[in-house]
């Protein structure tokens, strides 16, 4: 709990400060989501070329300069000075020692205990460790939506096939209309045979924020093990695993947290973790005093990536967790507001802005998703990602209102034909 306590103290301190960059003078009042002068200074801390606009951190985020430099610095250290390592003290490789500092910071952001946090490579790995580790009796039912990412649903489809279980996919509307609608549809699919719920917190193909707290409460009343996929949620929208009430929460750091690829996490609730077998056992395979460490220890891995991941978390905390989330949503709301004024544009993201933030999925009549992606690039060097009949357009702190407006100009021109 020491690391979480220090994290919470740092949050309290950062609430009083508004440094534009490390070492800068304090500014009052605190920068608001629409304070473009502040966010333009933040943009200077990224290595992204100014003449290219990246709108696809829903796949992978753009690393801030400090994250890149810390990662490369450690890689160089491994290449140049590895003979200095005496195998005591600081870890030069990952997979054996306990990366307590990073686990503690993630626990603080998730409102969890440090011992409930395991470090993994990505969401697919985190899902696999749970799906492979729990007992699923023959005939048991796993409920998920019909809009899950293949990397999330794959481990559960495998578990069902392996153990003779069944998978029920709940058809969700696209666009979703309200949180209550989503909760009613998912909870309505539970039966006496349902043993596991696997569900995205934010749906990757629409950006819909699913009311997971409401759904998990219903599942818990029925004894259903709940696994929430936070791939598109962590560092994008508020995530409080204790408030949500889930048994497991899986996430990654390379999307909205802007860390190097190959970094993720798994939250397992303290009272549920002992029932999850270790999938990749090492010396701590039976360490139930620290379940997160047990599942973090999987053999040699890259300490350089973890150094970069911690730098990304520190960068995020320096700017302010709530401030980052507010800016992401501010830009997403601006994009959707502009799109809704255009004819021939279909928006697949929710109609209610309360259940969407930085992901917007939309299409233009008569223009394929691939063509829309390519025209964005060819006309204005903008890079969203093709998604079905349209594009998925993510907004983050390195984007600006002017870049949103430039994208809207391209869409408007295409809609006019």
Buried (B, 14 or more C-beta within 10 A) or exposed (E): EEBBEBBEEBBEEBEEEBBBEEEEEEEEEBBEBEBBEBBEBBBEBBEBEEEEBBBBBBEBBBBBBBBBBBBEEBBEBBEEEEEEBEEEEEBBBBBBBBBBBBBBBBBBBBBBBBBBBBBBBBBBBBBBBBBBBBEBEEEBBBBBBEBBBEBBBBBBBBBBEEBEBBBBBBEBBBBBEBBEBBBBBBBEBBEEBBBBBBBBBBBBBBBBBBBBBBBBBBBBEEEBBBBBBBBBBBBBBBBEBEEBBBBBBBBBBBBBBBBBBBBBBBBBBEEBBEEBBBBBEBEBBEBEEBBBBBBBBBEEBBBBBBBBBBBBBBBBBBBBBEBBBBBBBBBBBBBBEBBEEBEBBEBBBBEBEEBBBBBBBBBBEEBBBEBBBEBBBEBBBBBBBBBBBBBBBBBBBBBBBEBBEBBBBBBBEBBEE
